[in-house]
Amino acid sequence: MARYRKTTRTLTVGAALLGALVLSGPAHAADRVSIVTENGDLVSQARSYGANGAVQICDMYPDGNAVSVHYYRKTGNLQTLKNSKGSPNCIQTTDIQSNPITLFKACVVINSVDICNPQYENTGR
């Protein structure tokens, strides 16, 4: 936990594609992943998969910090799901395939502030 409190904090954010690439058009859903890493350690991983009706957020590192995912559904405003269960736990939103996840990004919560991957992952929905 002390690693996040350093004066010269190095938080690296990255995005990864898990599984198949987006196929030929927006009608095809793909498994997508957004991550946050710190000093080479995977800290937070958000994932939307299958029909993209839900998004999952996993705490990947036992540092005592919560993780969250910021996401948009096809219809609606920005929403946030926070996981305070600790590593290695995951939680997910309700699976609403009629209103799929369109954009999302992983975050780590440090001192009540969400530090997020700067890019939203697009599910193709």
C-alpha positions in Angstrom: 0.0 0.0 0.0 2.9 2.4 0.7 3.9 2.1 -3.0 1.0 4.4 -3.9 2.0 7.1 -1.5 5.4 7.8 -2.9 6.0 11.4 -4.0 7.0 10.2 -7.4 4.3 7.8 -8.0 4.5 5.8 -11.3 1.1 4.7 -12.3 1.1 3.1 -15.7 -2.1 2.4 -17.4 -2.6 0.2 -20.4 -5.3 -1.5 -22.4 -5.3 -5.0 -23.7 -7.4 -7.0 -26.1 -8.5 -10.4 -24.8 -9.7 -13.0 -27.2 -10.9 -12.1 -30.7 -10.5 -8.8 -32.4 -13.6 -6.8 -33.3 -14.9 -8.5 -36.4 -16.2 -6.8 -39.5 -18.7 -4.3 -38.0 -20.4 -2.9 -35.0 -23.0 -5.7 -35.0 -20.3 -8.1 -33.8 -19.4 -8.1 -30.1 -15.9 -9.0 -28.9 -14.3 -9.8 -25.6 -12.5 -6.6 -24.5 -10.3 -5.9 -21.5 -9.1 -2.6 -19.9 -6.3 -2.7 -17.3 -4.4 -0.6 -14.9 -0.8 -1.5 -14.0 1.6 0.0 -11.4 5.3 -0.7 -11.6 4.6 -3.7 -13.9 2.0 -5.2 -11.6 -1.5 -5.8 -12.9 -3.7 -3.9 -10.4 -7.2 -3.6 -11.9 -8.8 -5.5 -14.8 -12.2 -4.7 -16.3 -13.7 -7.1 -18.9 -16.8 -7.1 -21.1 -17.4 -10.4 -23.0 -19.9 -12.4 -24.9 -22.9 -10.3 -25.8 -21.4 -7.4 -23.8 -24.5 -7.2 -21.6 -22.4 -6.9 -18.5 -19.0 -5.6 -17.4 -16.8 -7.2 -14.7 -14.1 -5.5 -12.5 -11.4 -7.6 -10.8 -9.0 -6.5 -8.1 -5.8 -8.2 -9.2 -3.2 -7.0 -6.6 -3.3 -7.3 -2.8 -2.6 -3.7 -2.0 -5.6 -2.8 0.0 -7.0 -0.4 -2.6 -10.4 -0.8 -4.2 -10.9 -0.9 -8.0 -13.7 0.3 -10.2 -14.9 0.4 -13.7 -16.5 3.4 -15.5 -18.9 2.3 -18.2 -21.6 3.4 -20.6 -24.5 1.3 -21.9 -26.0 1.8 -25.3 -28.7 3.9 -23.6 -27.9 5.8 -20.5 -25.3 8.0 -18.7 -21.8 7.2 -17.3 -22.0 4.6 -14.5 -19.4 3.3 -12.1 -19.1 -0.1 -10.4 -16.7 -0.2 -7.4 -15.1 -3.4 -6.1 -14.0 -3.1 -2.4 -13.7 -6.9 -1.8 -10.0 -7.0 -2.2 -7.7 -9.2 -4.3 -8.4 -11.6 -6.0 -12.1 -10.9 -6.2 -14.3 -9.9 -9.1 -17.8 -8.4 -9.3 -20.0 -7.6 -12.3 -23.0 -5.6 -13.4 -26.3 -7.1 -14.2 -26.4 -8.8 -17.6 -28.7 -6.6 -19.7 -28.2 -7.8 -23.2 -30.9 -5.5 -24.5 -28.9 -2.5 -23.3 -25.3 -3.6 -23.8 -22.0 -2.1 -22.5 -20.6 0.1 -25.3 -17.5 1.7 -23.6 -15.7 1.0 -20.3 -12.3 1.5 -18.6 -10.6 0.1 -15.5 -9.6 2.2 -12.5 -7.8 1.8 -9.2 -9.2 3.8 -6.2 -6.5 5.6 -4.2 -7.5 7.9 -1.4 -11.1 8.0 -2.7 -9.9 9.1 -6.2 -10.4 6.9 -9.2 -7.2 6.7 -11.3 -8.2 5.2 -14.6 -6.9 4.0 -17.8 -7.1 7.1 -20.0 -8.8 5.3 -22.9 -12.2 3.7 -23.0 -12.5 0.3 -24.5 -15.1 0.0 -27.2 -17.1 -3.2 -27.3 -18.3 -2.7 -30.8 -21.9 -2.6 -29.6 
